[in-house]
Amino acid sequence: MTMTEVFERTVQHWPLAAPPADYVLGHVRAVLPDRVIDDAMVAVRGGIIAAVEPHRPALSADVDGEGLLCIPGLVDTHSDGLEKERLPRPGAELPMEFAMLSFEGKLRAAGVTTVFHGAGFEQGMGRGVPRTVEDAVLFCDTIEGRGDGLLDHRILYRLDVRSAEGLAALKERLADKSGVPLVSHEDHTPGQGQYTERAYYERYIRGARGLTADEATLQVDNLIIERGRKLAVRDEAMGWLAREAHAARIRLLGHDPTSAAEIDELVARGGAVAEFPTTAAAAEAARDRGLPVVMGAPNVLRGGSHNGNASGRELIERGLVTSIASDYLPSSLLAAVFRLVEDSRVGLDAAVALVTSGPAAVAGLPDRGRLQPGLRADLALIDASGRWPVVRTVLVSGR
């Protein structure tokens, strides 16, 4: 079938409420993996991209994109936003189903079409946010029960390796799980990992819990002592994760690696991804070992970490980052992309890849993340004419 035939066979008039499985989008700036087509047509058949080509004068389209930027729908592999949506203020807990629906609107407004919600399998206050095994199970039940939502909802299972309750619950949750779920292991004990400098942790909980400086210092002292007694739990968790990863029953992400030695340990236990490395040395070691490297969009947008850790922008400029995740702010994804382009750190196609094909590779989802024939027609139309990008339309495959 010729290119003209592909477009002509998919042309039809469709209602504004939702796109059909077949349509043609014309006069857009299409961002491909290796270049940008300034005036392009995108043909979709059966919810799958059929063609992406220059918009020839003789061809018509169902919708005129009017020069908007057309990119693949964003893939977010680490989002804690649902947690914050449910509890926007201390004591102001919202119904879980409502929080899910509300947060879905924010994700679409950010151009996200695939999201991995973080479900924290742990027991306690964490870094100021109350997290319980019961909440993790509720999160998973709600996400899995969302059904035919406006985007593809998935779960990032986050295990606190010093939580016996979290480990037991995650084992039970994944016992009969189909597919290969994403599992991230973490240890937020102050004095190591993300909070190597405990002063950052103390500052965090002062703001989160309304503590004085002395109260925060005392709580951190007690936390270090308490978690120091749980090394046996940590060893058990790491052993179980290694067995699951080597058996390809999970896709294992290492959260907040700090050194080349930790990267080597992650690889040895079957880890597939370095998530939020806190130092340039850890990021460099991960790339040397062939691991994808994920950094947080707020870090990239701001130009540095709020904890004094590695700068996402600097690591991207060195070619050490393959993916950006929203962490806790979906709108920061596209803002970070355009900030990188504005600063001339990377080209537009490479910057867009950090929030599309890069995270798709992190998640092991080869069917999305690129404007290429045969892939899902998850599309976002972006107005990039202003200081910050604005998402005008999001089209999800087959919907």
Disulfide bonds with the S-S distance in Angstrom:
none
